[in-house]
């Protein structure tokens, strides 16, 4: 599945465009490699997302193709690490 679609369906981002903005700003990584919106994500991959206030690492647990409930969306990933960007 494309990373931009995964981020939307899993509800990590509310809209596809908000995820695309961080991807375009080189703030999203799959398995520690910079990514593009069209990059493929698979079960077992790690996704690092760097926002202005935190760094969050997710592990992909499940791929669902359609929009799902909030509870089901949370089964698509596990948060492995979360750090504040405060200095």
SULZI-V56991 format. One record per pair of residues at least 12 apart in sequence whose C-alpha atoms are under 10 Angstrom apart, sorted by the first residue. I is the first residue (numbers start at 1). J is the second residue. If there is no record, write none. Layout:
BEGIN
I_J ; I_J
END
This chain:
BEGIN
1_38 ; 1_39 ; 1_40 ; 1_41 ; 1_42 ; 1_43 ; 1_63 ; 1_64 ; 1_65 ; 2_36 ; 2_37 ; 2_38 ; 2_39 ; 2_40 ; 2_41 ; 2_42 ; 3_16 ; 3_19 ; 3_20 ; 3_23 ; 3_28 ; 3_29 ; 3_30 ; 3_35 ; 3_36 ; 3_37 ; 3_38 ; 3_39 ; 3_40 ; 3_41 ; 3_42 ; 3_47 ; 4_16 ; 4_17 ; 4_18 ; 4_19 ; 4_20 ; 4_21 ; 4_23 ; 4_36 ; 4_37 ; 4_38 ; 4_39 ; 4_40 ; 4_41 ; 5_17 ; 5_19 ; 5_20 ; 5_37 ; 5_38 ; 5_40 ; 5_41 ; 5_65 ; 5_66 ; 5_67 ; 6_19 ; 6_40 ; 6_41 ; 6_42 ; 6_60 ; 6_62 ; 6_63 ; 6_64 ; 6_65 ; 6_66 ; 6_67 ; 6_73 ; 6_76 ; 6_77 ; 7_19 ; 7_20 ; 7_41 ; 7_47 ; 7_73 ; 7_76 ; 8_20 ; 8_66 ; 8_67 ; 8_73 ; 9_63 ; 9_64 ; 9_65 ; 9_66 ; 9_67 ; 9_68 ; 9_69 ; 9_70 ; 9_72 ; 9_73 ; 9_74 ; 9_76 ; 10_60 ; 10_62 ; 10_63 ; 10_64 ; 10_65 ; 10_66 ; 10_67 ; 10_68 ; 10_69 ; 10_70 ; 10_71 ; 10_72 ; 10_73 ; 10_74 ; 10_75 ; 10_76 ; 10_77 ; 11_67 ; 11_68 ; 11_69 ; 11_70 ; 11_71 ; 11_72 ; 11_73 ; 11_74 ; 11_76 ; 12_49 ; 12_58 ; 12_73 ; 12_74 ; 12_76 ; 12_77 ; 16_37 ; 17_37 ; 19_37 ; 19_49 ; 20_36 ; 20_37 ; 20_38 ; 21_37 ; 22_36 ; 22_37 ; 22_49 ; 22_50 ; 22_51 ; 23_35 ; 23_36 ; 23_37 ; 23_38 ; 23_49 ; 23_50 ; 24_36 ; 24_37 ; 25_50 ; 26_49 ; 26_50 ; 27_48 ; 27_49 ; 27_50 ; 27_51 ; 27_52 ; 27_55 ; 28_47 ; 28_48 ; 28_49 ; 28_50 ; 28_51 ; 28_55 ; 28_56 ; 28_57 ; 29_46 ; 29_47 ; 29_48 ; 29_49 ; 29_50 ; 29_57 ; 30_42 ; 30_45 ; 30_46 ; 30_47 ; 30_48 ; 30_49 ; 30_57 ; 30_58 ; 30_59 ; 31_44 ; 31_45 ; 31_46 ; 31_47 ; 31_48 ; 31_57 ; 31_59 ; 32_45 ; 32_46 ; 32_47 ; 32_48 ; 32_57 ; 33_46 ; 33_47 ; 33_48 ; 34_47 ; 34_48 ; 35_47 ; 41_60 ; 41_63 ; 42_59 ; 42_60 ; 42_61 ; 42_62 ; 42_63 ; 43_59 ; 43_60 ; 43_61 ; 43_62 ; 43_63 ; 43_76 ; 43_77 ; 44_58 ; 44_59 ; 44_60 ; 44_61 ; 44_62 ; 44_77 ; 45_58 ; 45_59 ; 45_60 ; 45_61 ; 45_77 ; 46_58 ; 46_59 ; 46_60 ; 46_61 ; 46_77 ; 46_78 ; 46_79 ; 46_80 ; 47_59 ; 47_60 ; 47_77 ; 47_79 ; 47_80 ; 48_79 ; 48_80 ; 48_81 ; 48_82 ; 49_82 ; 50_82 ; 50_83 ; 50_84 ; 50_85 ; 51_84 ; 51_85 ; 52_84 ; 52_85 ; 52_86 ; 53_83 ; 53_84 ; 53_85 ; 53_86 ; 54_82 ; 54_83 ; 54_84 ; 54_85 ; 54_86 ; 55_81 ; 55_82 ; 55_83 ; 55_84 ; 55_85 ; 56_79 ; 56_80 ; 56_81 ; 56_82 ; 56_83 ; 56_84 ; 57_77 ; 57_78 ; 57_79 ; 57_80 ; 57_81 ; 57_82 ; 57_83 ; 58_76 ; 58_77 ; 58_78 ; 58_79 ; 58_80 ; 58_81 ; 58_82 ; 59_76 ; 59_77 ; 59_78 ; 59_79 ; 59_80 ; 59_81 ; 60_75 ; 60_76 ; 60_77 ; 60_78 ; 60_79 ; 61_74 ; 61_75 ; 61_76 ; 61_77 ; 61_78 ; 62_74 ; 62_75 ; 62_76 ; 62_77 ; 62_78 ; 63_75 ; 63_76 ; 63_77 ; 64_76
END
